[in-house]
Amino acid sequence: MALRSILIHLTASPRCEARLKLTVDLARRAGARLTGLFSQIAEPHRVGVASEWPPKAYKEAGEIARATFLNATEGVDAHYQDLNRGAEEDLTPQFVDYARHFDLVVLGQRMPDNSLIPPDLLEQIIVQSGRPALIVPYAGGFDSVGARPVFAWSDSRCSARAFSDAVPLVAPGAEPLIVSLSKAGDEQGLAYRKQSLALAAAHLDAHGLKARTEQITLGEIGLMDALLNRSADHGADLLVVGAFGGFRYPLFARGSGSRYLLKHMTAPTLFSH
């Protein structure tokens, strides 16, 4: 599917400008319409028993986000929207509903002490919106994505979905790597995944992407840490994963690996459910 409409989450966070720069580059490359959605937690201003919405601080933050968005998107088909919700119980479901109308949703990784977004917002977008979500780390600099992508292959429904969702994000002349993780001593599993990796590479080849494949045998290091380490070694600017599946790794609670990546990611990561 061609990438024609992108939604980016805007907040008053200083990191918002960094993910905006990356997203504008992607929108220009794809010729996509870009919508900036301002949304963050805020309490209504109260005077006695009466409440006033939106409060002054929320309006000021929104104006800053709007100015930053319009300045960064000059020459792009761009539109600004205010979700106009501050309470967690309203913000998350409204955001999920809105996200369903775009090809891709771009959000920032939640900082440990970040009170601007609900704790479960990213997970709810990934699981409930029906759209792929590109999460940009709160640390590090990434001006673009897709030149050195790493595809995590796990023979699952969500992993297959992630491959298709990621193709429009891969840059021309990219150097993709497909990795599969297996337990040490599982010879039958290794043989099966070798064949499956070849099919995964053929899938990308059909889209003009010449990918290398690699099987990683797990030792003492954890599953997600092994994936993060290999991505770092590859110099990845995009990690592609099927999210909140877990069917191929029964020792892990469903979604535990995805939640770990959401906390410890080191490169922009595309989550597809």
C-alpha positions in Angstrom: 0.0 0.0 0.0 1.3 3.5 -0.9 1.9 5.9 2.0 -0.5 8.8 1.3 -1.6 10.1 4.8 0.5 10.4 7.9 -0.6 11.4 11.4 2.0 12.8 13.8 1.4 13.3 17.5 2.3 16.9 18.7 2.9 17.8 22.3 4.8 20.6 24.2 7.7 18.2 24.7 11.1 19.4 23.5 11.5 16.1 21.6 8.4 16.8 19.5 10.5 18.9 17.0 12.9 16.0 16.5 10.3 13.5 15.5 8.5 16.2 13.4 11.7 16.6 11.3 11.9 12.9 10.7 8.2 12.7 9.8 8.3 15.7 7.4 11.2 14.0 5.6 9.1 10.8 5.2 6.1 12.8 4.0 8.1 14.6 1.4 9.7 11.3 0.2 6.3 9.6 -0.1 4.3 12.6 -1.3 2.0 12.1 1.6 -0.4 14.5 3.4 0.7 15.2 6.9 -1.7 15.9 9.8 -0.3 17.1 13.1 -2.6 16.2 16.1 -1.9 18.2 19.3 -2.9 16.2 22.3 -1.6 16.1 25.9 -2.9 15.6 29.4 -4.2 18.8 31.1 -6.6 19.5 33.9 -9.4 22.1 33.4 -9.0 25.4 35.1 -11.3 25.6 38.1 -12.9 28.8 39.6 -14.8 27.7 42.6 -17.0 24.8 41.5 -17.0 25.8 37.9 -14.4 24.4 35.4 -13.1 26.0 32.3 -11.7 24.2 29.2 -9.3 24.6 27.7 -7.1 26.1 30.4 -4.6 28.9 29.6 -1.5 26.6 29.8 -3.1 24.1 27.4 -3.9 26.8 24.9 -0.4 28.2 25.1 1.2 24.8 24.6 -1.1 24.2 21.6 -0.1 27.5 20.0 3.6 26.6 20.4 3.0 23.2 18.9 1.0 24.7 16.0 3.7 27.3 15.2 6.4 24.6 15.3 4.4 22.3 13.0 3.6 25.0 10.4 7.2 26.2 10.4 8.6 22.6 9.9 6.1 21.7 7.2 6.6 24.5 4.7 6.1 23.1 1.2 4.3 20.0 2.5 0.6 19.2 2.3 0.1 19.7 6.0 -2.9 20.2 8.4 -3.0 21.0 12.1 -5.6 19.6 14.4 -6.2 20.0 18.2 -7.8 16.9 19.8 -9.1 19.2 22.5 -9.1 16.5 25.2 -7.1 16.6 28.5 -8.4 13.9 30.7 -6.8 10.4 30.2 -10.1 8.6 30.0 -11.1 10.9 27.0 -7.8 11.5 25.4 -6.8 7.9 24.6 -10.0 6.6 23.0 -10.5 9.8 21.0 -6.9 9.5 19.8 -7.4 5.9 18.8 -10.5 6.7 16.8 -8.8 9.6 15.0 -5.7 7.5 14.2 -7.8 4.9 12.2 -8.1 7.4 9.3 -4.4 7.4 8.4 -1.9 5.1 6.8 0.7 5.6 9.5 0.8 7.1 13.0 4.0 8.7 14.3 4.5 9.1 18.1 7.3 9.8 20.5 8.5 7.2 23.0 7.1 8.0 26.5 9.8 9.4 28.8 9.9 7.8 32.2 8.9 11.0 33.9 6.6 12.3 31.1 3.2 13.3 32.4 2.1 14.8 29.1 0.6 11.6 27.7 -1.3 8.7 29.2 0.9 5.7 30.2 -0.9 3.3 27.9 -1.4 5.6 24.9 1.3 4.0 22.7 0.1 0.5 23.4 -3.5 1.4 22.8 -2.7 3.1 19.4 -0.7 0.0 18.4 -3.3 -2.6 19.4 -6.6 -0.8 18.9 -6.2 1.6 15.9 -5.6 -1.0 13.2 -2.8 1.1 11.9 1.0 0.8 12.0 2.7 3.0 14.6 6.2 4.4 14.2 7.6 5.3 17.6 10.6 7.7 17.7 13.0 7.3 20.7 13.3 10.2 23.2 17.1 9.9 23.0 19.4 10.1 20.0 19.1 11.9 16.7 17.2 10.6 13.7 16.5 12.9 10.7 15.2 10.2 8.5 14.2 6.5 8.5 14.5 3.5 6.2 18.1 3.6 4.8 19.3 0.7 7.1 16.1 -1.1 8.3 16.1 -4.3 10.4 13.1 -6.6 10.0 12.4 -8.9 12.9 10.8 -12.1 11.5 9.0 -14.5 13.8 6.6 -16.5 11.6 3.6 -14.8 13.1 0.6 -12.9 11.7 1.7 -9.6 13.2 5.2 -10.1 11.8 3.8 -10.6 8.3 1.7 -7.5 8.7 4.7 -5.5 9.8 6.7 -6.5 6.7 3.9 -5.1 4.4 3.4 -2.0 6.5 7.1 -1.2 6.5 7.8 -1.4 2.7 6.6 2.2 2.0 9.0 3.5 4.7 12.2 1.9 3.2 14.4 4.4 1.4 15.7 3.9 -2.1 19.0 2.1 -2.1 18.4 0.8 1.4 20.3 -2.1 3.0 17.7 -4.2 4.8 18.5 -7.0 7.2 16.0 -9.7 8.2 16.7 -11.4 11.5 15.2 -14.4 13.1 15.7 -15.5 16.7 16.0 -19.1 17.8 16.9 -21.0 21.0 20.3 -22.8 21.1 20.0 -26.5 20.4 16.7 -26.3 18.5 18.0 -27.8 15.3 14.5 -28.5 13.9 13.5 -24.9 14.6 16.7 -23.5 13.0 16.1 -25.5 9.8 12.5 -24.4 9.6 13.3 -20.7 10.2 16.1 -20.9 7.5 13.4 -21.7 4.9 11.0 -19.2 6.3 13.7 -16.5 6.2 14.3 -17.2 2.5 10.6 -16.7 1.9 10.7 -13.4 3.8 13.6 -12.2 1.8 11.8 -13.2 -1.4 8.8 -11.1 -0.3 11.0 -8.0 0.1 12.7 -8.8 -3.2 9.4 -8.6 -5.0 9.2 -5.0 -3.8 12.7 -4.3 -5.1 14.4 -4.6 -1.7 17.5 -6.8 -1.6 17.7 -8.0 2.0 20.3 -10.1 3.8 19.1 -12.7 6.3 20.5 -13.8 9.6 19.6 -16.3 12.3 20.5 -15.4 15.8 20.9 -18.2 18.3 20.0 -17.0 21.8 22.4 -17.6 24.6 22.3 -15.8 28.0 21.1 -12.6 26.5 17.4 -11.9 26.4 15.2 -12.1 23.3 14.6 -8.3 22.9 18.1 -7.3 24.0 19.5 -9.6 21.3 17.3 -7.8 18.7 18.3 -4.4 20.0 22.0 -5.3 20.0 21.9 -6.6 16.4 20.0 -3.5 15.3 22.7 -1.3 16.8 25.4 -3.3 15.2 23.7 -2.9 11.8 23.4 0.9 12.4 19.6 0.6 12.0 17.6 3.7 11.5 14.4 1.6 11.5 13.4 -1.5 13.4 10.3 -3.4 12.1 8.5 -5.7 14.5 5.2 -7.5 14.8 3.7 -6.2 18.1 1.7 -7.8 20.9 1.7 -11.3 19.3 4.0 -13.6 21.2 2.6 -16.8 19.8 6.0 -18.1 18.6 7.7 -17.5 22.0 5.5 -19.2 24.6 7.9 -18.5 27.5 7.0 -14.8 27.2 3.7 -13.3 28.3 1.8 -11.9 25.3 3.0 -8.4 24.7 5.9 -8.4 27.2 8.5 -8.2 24.4 6.6 -5.3 22.8 6.4 -3.4 26.1 10.1 -4.0 26.6 10.9 -2.5 23.2 8.6 0.5 24.0 10.8 1.2 27.0 14.2 0.4 25.7 14.2 1.1 21.9 17.3 2.8 20.5 16.1 3.5 17.0 12.7 4.5 15.4 10.6 1.3 15.6 7.5 0.4 13.5 5.0 -1.6 15.5 2.3 -3.5 13.6 -0.3 -5.6 15.4 
